[in-house]
């Protein structure tokens, strides 16, 4: 049997969650619009709007926002985006990995 790698599971379960967390941080700290953060995070703007309005719940979002260490990583990536840097999901995964527990099927 071939099992899934940590990266596969992370992308499936946390990719959108991390992007939303970064988008919310960018809006909160830098005053960016939903449209601007949608372009930076490669998320649909309506999804960001639904999350803000409470019409859409994102699994694991509260866990990231309420975990001091994970939120610190999110803030650092937000800062890098505002400096014009390009970030790969692998970088995010490697930095957040120690702070989450994923059961690999």
C-alpha positions as CSV (number, residue, x, y, z in Angstrom):
1,X,0.0,0.0,0.0
2,X,1.2,3.5,-0.9
3,X,0.5,6.0,1.9
4,X,0.1,9.7,1.4
5,X,3.0,12.0,2.3
6,X,2.7,14.7,5.0
7,X,2.8,17.3,2.2
8,X,-0.2,15.8,0.4
9,X,-2.3,15.7,3.5
10,X,-1.2,19.2,4.5
11,X,-2.1,20.7,1.1
12,X,-5.5,19.0,1.2
13,X,-6.4,20.0,4.7
14,X,-4.5,23.3,5.3
15,X,-3.7,25.0,2.1
16,X,-6.9,27.1,2.0
17,X,-6.9,27.6,5.7
18,X,-3.4,29.0,5.7
19,X,-4.2,31.3,2.8
20,X,-7.3,32.6,4.5
21,X,-5.4,33.2,7.7
22,X,-2.8,35.2,5.8
23,X,-5.5,37.1,4.0
24,X,-7.3,38.1,7.2
25,X,-4.0,39.2,8.7
26,X,-3.1,41.3,5.7
27,X,-6.5,43.0,5.9
28,X,-6.3,43.5,9.7
29,X,-2.7,44.8,9.9
30,X,-2.2,46.5,6.5
31,X,-5.7,47.6,5.7
32,X,-5.8,45.9,2.4
33,X,-9.1,45.3,0.6
34,X,-10.6,41.9,0.0
35,X,-9.7,42.2,-3.7
36,X,-6.0,43.0,-2.9
37,X,-5.6,40.0,-0.5
38,X,-7.4,37.7,-2.9
39,X,-4.7,38.5,-5.6
40,X,-1.9,38.1,-3.1
41,X,-3.1,34.8,-1.7
42,X,-4.6,33.4,-4.9
43,X,-8.0,32.9,-3.3
44,X,-11.4,33.9,-4.8
45,X,-12.5,37.2,-3.4
46,X,-16.0,35.9,-2.6
47,X,-14.6,33.2,-0.4
48,X,-12.8,35.8,1.7
49,X,-16.0,37.8,1.9
50,X,-18.0,34.7,3.0
51,X,-15.5,34.0,5.7
52,X,-15.6,37.6,7.0
53,X,-19.4,37.6,7.0
54,X,-19.5,34.2,8.8
55,X,-21.3,32.6,5.9
56,X,-18.5,30.1,5.4
57,X,-16.5,28.3,8.1
58,X,-13.0,27.2,7.3
59,X,-11.9,24.0,9.0
60,X,-8.8,24.6,11.2
61,X,-8.9,28.4,10.9
62,X,-9.6,29.0,14.6
63,X,-6.8,26.6,15.5
64,X,-4.3,28.6,13.5
65,X,-5.5,32.0,14.7
66,X,-5.6,31.0,18.3
67,X,-2.2,29.3,18.4
68,X,0.4,31.8,19.2
69,X,3.3,30.1,17.4
70,X,1.3,29.3,14.3
71,X,-0.1,32.9,14.1
72,X,3.4,34.2,14.5
73,X,4.4,32.3,11.4
74,X,1.3,33.6,9.5
75,X,2.3,37.2,10.5
76,X,5.8,36.6,9.2
77,X,4.5,35.4,5.8
78,X,2.1,38.3,5.7
79,X,5.1,40.7,6.2
80,X,7.1,38.9,3.4
81,X,4.1,39.3,1.0
82,X,4.0,43.0,1.8
83,X,7.7,43.2,1.0
84,X,6.9,41.8,-2.4
85,X,8.4,38.4,-1.8
86,X,6.9,35.3,-3.4
87,X,6.2,32.4,-1.1
88,X,5.8,28.7,-1.9
89,X,3.4,26.5,0.0
90,X,6.3,24.3,0.8
91,X,7.9,27.1,2.9
92,X,4.7,27.5,4.8
93,X,4.3,23.8,5.3
94,X,7.8,23.5,6.7
95,X,7.3,26.3,9.2
96,X,3.9,25.3,10.4
97,X,4.6,21.5,10.4
98,X,6.0,21.4,13.9
99,X,2.9,23.0,15.3
100,X,0.2,20.7,13.8
101,X,-0.6,17.1,14.2
102,X,-1.7,15.3,11.0
103,X,-2.8,11.7,10.9
104,X,-1.6,10.2,7.6
105,X,-4.0,7.6,6.4
